[in-house]
Amino acid sequence: MRHYIVFRSIILVVLAAVATGCTAGNILIFRSAKPDNAMLIAGELYRPAEPGVFPAVILLHGCSGILDGVERAWAKRLAEAGYVAFLPDSFGPRGYRQTCTDGEVSPWTERSFDAYGALRNIQTLPYVDPRHVGLMGFADGGLTTLAAVNADFVAATFADGAAPAPGFIAAIAFYPGCGARYGQWSVRRAGPGFTGPVTATSGVYRPLAPLLILSGADDDWTPAAPCERMAAVAHQAGLPVDIVVYPNAAHSFDNERTIGSRTALPGVLNINKPGGCCGATVGGDAAALAASIAAVDAFFAQHLKN
């Protein structure tokens, strides 16, 4: 419960300033954009060393929570590259350390609102260019990224027009689950209860902004194949969805703390197995990490710095 304890300590110190968003060292406190439950969320803020006004990237962690080798490593890289990087903790304020084994915090009904609440607040910071904010998510956070920049989902979610404007202008999803419903895009699966491998897809995924998907060819938790199909159909419709699949790379291939090793996680939920349970493999890959760093640099430089 480490993140939860830290979060509550911060709230006690800065509660009076929370209503409009504030910074306390490298911590930003903000409210979720969910209309009926604007929960207080804490996040870690990373800034370039030099003064100025910068584009920004909001990073959404995976089901394990914020990891040093993944989300914090990326936040530091982005700050060094000239971006303000903001890493919200969606689990701590809800009393969770992880959701890999229970899936209790929904990317659609909870975490997408965290993303937009973070966007609203980071756009008010004097050192952030509010017109150039990107989104980048990992695994469960990648799934949230797909929801948060899906035109149909956002139109339905913010039917009253309350979505922040300008919104996210570029997005990257690391090993997301593409075998779900995102607006017009949907899939069929081999097993009952929406479990088992994806057997067919329908519709088109319509992004609000250019989207890059980065997946591993050996990913047995969120397989690349549905994402490849999603990108191919979107391309046929003239929509800006691209994908890179790294050979010999497993889930969480960008974890710099696990380079060269793979770990079996027998207890995690895995919708791609019969019955939605259980088990997956994770591990960092040096070649995929290096290639993904280059891909992120090029993509965000093109869309956030121009």
Secondary structure, 3 states (H helix, E strand, C coil): CHHHHHHHHHHHHHHHHHHHCEEECCEEEEECCCCCCCCEEEEEEECCCCCCCEEEEEEECECCECCHHHHHHHHHHHHHCCCEEEEECCCHHHCCCCCCCCCCCCHHHHHHHHHHHHHHHHCCCCCEEEEEEEEEEECHHHHHHHHHCEHHHHHHHCCCCCCCCCCCCEEEEECCCCCCCECCEEEEEEECCCEEEEEEEECCCCECCCEEEEEECCCCCCCHHHHHHHHHHHHHCCCCEEEEEECCCCECCCCCCCECCCEEECCCECCCCHHHECCEEECECHHHHHHHHHHHHHHHHHHHCC
